[in-house]
Structure formats: structure tokens, C-alpha cells
Amino acid sequence: MTLRPRIWLGLLLWAVFSQAQAAWTVNMPQGATEVSRAVFDLHMITFWICVVIGVVVFGVMFWSMLVHRRSTGQQPAHFHESTTVEILWTLIPLVILVIIAIPATKTLINIYDTTESELDIQVTGYQWKWHYKYLGQDVEFFSNLATPQSQIHNQEPKSENYLLEVDNPLVVPAGTKVRFLITGADVIHSWWVPAFAVKKDAIPGFVNEAWTRIDQPGIYRGQCTELCGKDHGFMPIVVEAKSKEDFAKWLAERKAEALQLKELTTKEWTQEELIARGDKVYHTTCAACHQAEGQGLPPMFPALKGSKIATGSKAGHLEIVLNGKPGTAMAAFGKQLSEVDIAAVITYERNAWGNAMHDMVTPKDVLALKQAQE
């Protein structure tokens, strides 16, 4: 056996027996919701209708080619048109389309029926994270990619849920109709969870609606499916469905955490405490653009190490983090981060990577500027 056939044989054996093929399937999944199963059933109805059409059409075609082949002495028929045939090949496709349209219409009506929801959640896409707000519950948070940079840069082995893990999953109660109000804050994103059969564009200035009712508690993963910038592939979606009792406990805990966070604004922070908290905030929120060591990706994302912003006045630094910079990729974080996290990340940036400004911005400073700008 020559070298080239051996290579192709090896690739074939690898494709068949590799672990990556363990869950390989040719069909779409049924999902975890009523809607996803309805979509699957519609897919299967259409599929089998196509199979029947294919068998009939190709069966007649091959039968005609075999039985009426020239070698048997067959002579072609001579006719110009047939009204009967014209009527049949018009009516038969029409009947088939009606048969498909009935379940399709029923499924679409169900997909777009967001009425009588028991929980409303606003989903907002940002570059490159998701913001979830539980309407009427005083609970909101950002969901960021949790995959370590060391895995992304091939310094460590990839985890099982590589690029599909977040720090704060969206938590919903199982057996409850949840309505999603989906929008965008900067560019167009798309919120997609395959197990729910939910895929809606997140468009700035426009609100799309979707809903789901998850049957069983579990963890379901998805991704942004709209090309939204350089880190489009790094904004996964994780939804954790809990029992109604566990969800009520979780919601109460999040409300308590929100109250504690508000109380932290009035706390007297030390520089060391702010730097430690700012380190986490920076690597979660800012490192994607400005890089882990503050070197940036000029000219789109300028360096913070030794920059005029990070080594200049505190007021200027606070202003640009709070309100962003129009005409650039620098977003406004005033509504994305709490006063504590804004103060912490600014303090970290002014004292990291050799900047050594030996100063600090407090949550009270952030709150004061926000109130002055209202």
C-alpha cells in the first residue's frame, strides 16, 4: 500500500472511531420544551413527505428507464399536452403543501404566543456578554464567558464545556412559562438556545419576544448566532432550570446580594480591597479588548499600560469608563457595572502593570458623578 492510501485510510479510521464521534447523529435533537418537540415533529412530517415524494418520483423514473429502454424495442409516444396531467401535477403539490401548512401554522402560532407568561426576563446583548434583568424582581446581572484565557491560548487542556461556560447562568423555574424580551445595547446579537427552539435577534432600539417552558430541571447551553465583532464566538448562553422551590430560594438570595451590593457603596474601602476586586472585574469585563496585561490591541483597543488615561487624572479616567468614548469601541460602563465594580476596576488599572499611581477611586466618587450627570 502506497503512502497516500494509508493516510486516507488512517483519516477514515480516526473519523469512525474517535471519541468526537460518540454523540454523532444525523437528525436534529428533540429539545427540552413543548415548542422544541413541536418543531421536531414538524421537521419529521416534512422529512417523511419528502421521502415518499422522492421514492415515488425516482421509482417511476427508474422503472420507466428500465422497462421502456430502447433495447427492448420500445417506441416513444407522440403527444403534445394532456389536460389531465396538467391538473394532476398542479393539485397534488397543492394538497401536499396544505398538509404541511396545517401543522406548520399551528406550530408558528404557538411559537409567537407569548401571552400569560409567569416570569418576564429582559435579555440584552452587549459586546461580548449578556445582561439578564428579571422584570419586577429587582434582580439583574451580566453573564460573561468563564473559560480561562489559559485554555483559549492552548496553555491548558480544554474543558468539557470549552467556550460554553459562564460565570452567571440565567436561572429559570422549570414548568413555568417564561417570556424573554430580547434587545441589543450596541450591535445586533442573536440569542439562541437549541434545546428550547428559541433563536431571536437582539437588535438595538427594538425588542423581540420569545418564550419557553422547560419540562425538567437541568443545564442548557447556547450561543450568540449573529456575527457581532471580534469576540462573537466568546459570548455563550447558559440557562439553568431549577425546580420552582429551588428557584424561589435562588431569587431570594440574589435579591439579598443586590441589597448587600448597594450597601457596599457606602463602605470605606481600602486601596488593597479595591485592587483585588478590580483585578477580577478587569479580567472578566475589560481583558477581551485591552488584553490581560493591559497592552491592548492598537489602534482599535489602545493599551492601558502606561497610557494617558490610566496615568492621568482620576476624573478623566472615571469619566471615560462611566460614559465611554463616542466614535470608538470604548463602551459606556455606567449602566453595565455597579459603583463598586467601576471604582475597583479604575483603581486596579491605575496601579497595575507598573502604572503605580498609588491612588484610588471610591464607590462614593462614582455615585457622586452619576448623580451629578442625572
N, C-alpha and C positions, 0 to 999 in steps of 0.2 A: 504494500500500500504506500503510495507516494505521500509526501508531507501534507499537501493541501487537503486531500480527502480525510486524512487523520485529524486535521484541525477542524474541519466541518463536522466530523463525527463527534469530536470532543465537545464542541459547542452544542450539538444536538443533545448529547447525554446530559450535559450541565443544565440545559433548559428543562429537560424532563425530570431530572432527579434533584435539582437544587431545592433548598428549603423555601426559596422565594415562591415556588410554585405550589406550596402546600395548600393555600387557600384559593387557588386559581379556579375561576368559574367563567362560564360563557354567558350567564344570564345576569340581569340586574337584581339587586337584593330586594327583598320584600319590605324591609324597613321596620320601624317600631311604632307606627301610628296608623290610625284608620285611613288617613289620606294616602300615606305611602303604599298601603296594601291596595287601595282602590286604583292607584296609578299602576301598580304592578299587574293587577287583574286586567286593566285596560290594555296594557302592553301585551299580555299573553293572548287576549282576544284578538287583537290586531295581528299578532305574530301567527296564530294558527289560521286565521283567514288568509294571510299571505302564503302560508304553507300550502293550503288547499288550492289556492289560485295557481301557485307555481306547479304543483303536481298535475293539475288538470291541463294547464297550458302546455307545459313541456311534455306531458304524456301524449296529448293529441298531436303535438308537433313531431315527436319521435315515432309515434305509431304511423302517422302519415308518411314520414320519410322511409319507414321500413316497408310498409305494405304497398305503397304506391311508387316504389322506386322504379327507375327506368328499365332496369334489367329484367323485370317481370313482364315487360311489355305494356305497362300502363300508359294510357294516353291522357294528357291534361284536358280537363273540362274547359269549355269555352262559354263564358258568361260575362256580362258587363257589371251588373249590380243585382242585389237582392234586397228587397224591402224588408223581408223577414229578418235577414241577418242584421241589417242596419238597426232595426227595432231592438233585437236581442242584445247587441253589444252596446246599446245605449241604456236599456233597462237593467241589465244585470249589474253593471258597475254602480248605477244609481241605487239599487237595492242594497248592494254591499256597503256603500257609503252611509246609507241610512242606518243599517245595522250597527256600524261602527259609531255613528254620531250619537245614538241614544245613550250608551254608557259614557261616552266622552263628555257629552253635555252635562250629564248628571254629576260626573266627577269634577268638572270645572266649576259648576255651581257650588259644590261642596268646598272646593279649594278656596274660593273667593268669599265664602260666608264667614266673616269674622265677628258676627253678632253674638251676643250672650256670652262674651268671654268672662272668665272668673279672675283673670290676672292680666294686666297690661304692662308690657315692658318696652321701653324705648331703646332701640338699638342704633347706635351712631358709629359710623366708620371713620377712623382717623388714620393718617399715615404714621405708623402702621400698627394699629391696635383697635380694639373695640371698646366702646363705652356702653354700659348697661344701666338703665335707670328704671327702677320699679315704681311706676306711677302711683301716687297716693300712699307710698310706704316710707318715704324719706330714706331710701336706700339707693345708692348708686356707686359704681366703681368702674375702673378700667381693667381690661383683660389683656395682658401682654404675653408674648412668647416667653416660655420658661426654659426652652432648650439652651443649655450653656453654650457660650461662644466657643469653648474648647472643643465641643462636638462639631459645631458648624465649621470650624477651621481644621478639622481632622486631627486634633491633638488628643482626642479620647475616642473610644468606640461609641458608635451611635446607639442611643437608647431605643427601646421598643417603639415608643411614640415620638420618634425624632421629628421635630418641626410641627408636631400636633399636640403640644402640651402648653398649658398656660398657667400663670400664677393665680388668677382668679376666674374660675369657670362660672358660666351662667348657671344658676341653680333654679330649678323649677319644680313644682309639685307634680307627681305622676297622677294620672286620672283626672286632670284639670285642663279645661280649655284655656290656653294661654295665647293672647294676641300680641304680635310683635309690630311695633311701629318703627319702620326702618328708614333711616336717613343718613346723610353724609355730612361731614364738617369741612372737608377740603376738596377732595376729588371724588369721582364715582368709585364706590366699592361694591361688593356683592356678597350678601350673607347667605351661605349655603351649608345646610346640614343634610347629607344624603339620606340618613335614616328617617328624617321627617318628611322628605319630599318637599322641602322648603328652600327656595332659591329666589331671593329678591335683591334688586339693585338698591344700593344705598346712595341716593342722589342728593347733593347739597341743595337745600331750598325746597325739597319735595319729600313727602312721606309716603312710603309704600306700606301696605298692610299684608300680614300673613298670620297664620295661626297654626297651632299644633295641640294635640292631646296625646301625651306619651302613655303607653299602656303600663309599662313596668319600670321601676327604678333602675338606673344604670347610667353609664357614661357614653355620650355620643359625640363624635368629632366631625368637624367640617373645616372649610377654608374660605378665604376670600377668592372669588372666581372672576374678578374684574381686574385687569392689569392696571394697577393704581400707583406704580412707582417702583423704585429700585428694590424695596423690601416687600413687594407684593406677596412673595412666597413665604413671608415670615409673620403673617398675622392669622394664625389658626383660630378656630372656634371650638370650644369645649363646652358641652351642655351636660350638667349633672342633674338627673331626675331623682328626686327623693320622695319618699312616702309623704303624705300630707302632714303627718305628725312631725317627721324629721324636718320638713321644710319650714313649718311654723317655728321650731326651735332655732333653725339656722337664721331665719328672718329676724327673730328677736335678738340673736347675737349680733347680727350686722347693724341693727338699729342701735344697740348698746355701743358698738365700736364707733359708729358715726358720732354719737354724743361724746364719747371719750376724745375723738379727734378734734371736735370743736373746743373741748376743754384744754387740749394741748396748745391751742393758740395763745392762751394767756399764761402758759407755763414759762418760767425763767429758764431758758436753755443755756447750756454751756457750749463753747465752740466745739469741743470734742464730741458732744452728743449730736450736734448738727452735722458735723463732718461724717460721722458714722452712718447717720440716716441718709445723708446726701449721697454717699457712695452707692447705696442700694438704689436710690431713685435715679441717679445718673445712669447706671448700667442697665436699668430697666427701660428708661424713657429716652435718654439722650445719646447713648453709645452707638445706636444704629447709624446716626448721621455723623456725630463728632468723634466716633471711634473710642475704644476703651481707654486709650492713653491720651486722649484729647488732641490727637494730631489731625483730626478732621479728614475730609476728602475734598480739598480745594479744587476748583473755585466754588463748587456748589455748596459744600459744607465746610466752612472755614474752621481752622484749628482754634481750640480754646487754650492750649498750652502756650503761654507767653503772649496771648492776644491782648489787644487794647481793651476789649470788653472785660475779660476776666481779671485784668490787672489795672483797670481804670476805676472810675468812681462807682461806688456801690449803687447809687441812684440810677446811673445809666445801665448797669448790669441788671438791676431789678426791673427797670422799665422794659428792656427788650425781652426778658424771659416772660414777663407778665403779658405784654401786648404783642410780641412778635415783631417782625420787620416786614412791612409791605413790599411786595415785589421780589421777595426772596423765599427760600424754602423754610425760613425760620417761622414756626407756628407760634401762636399765642397760647401760653400755658396757664393763663389766669383762670380759665374755666376747666382746665384739664387736671390740675393738681391742687391740692389743699394748700393753705397758707404755710403750714408746717413743712410740707414737701418742697415748696418753692424756696422757702428760706434755707432749707437744708441743702438743696442742690446748688444754690448760688454760693453758699458758704463753702461747700466742697470744691466747686470749680475755682474759687479764689485762693484755695490753699493746696490744691493737688498739682502734681506733675511739675513741681518746682516753682509754681506761681508765688506761693508763700507770702500772701498779702497780710496774714496774721490779723484778719478782721472777720466779721460775721454779719449776716443779715438775719434778723429775728422774725418769727411769725407776726409779731406786732407791727414790724415795719411793712410787711406785705399787706396786712389787713388795713393799715393806715392809708397806703397808696391806693388800694382798691376802693376804699370809702371816699377818698378824695376825687377819684375818677368817675364815681357814680353820678 
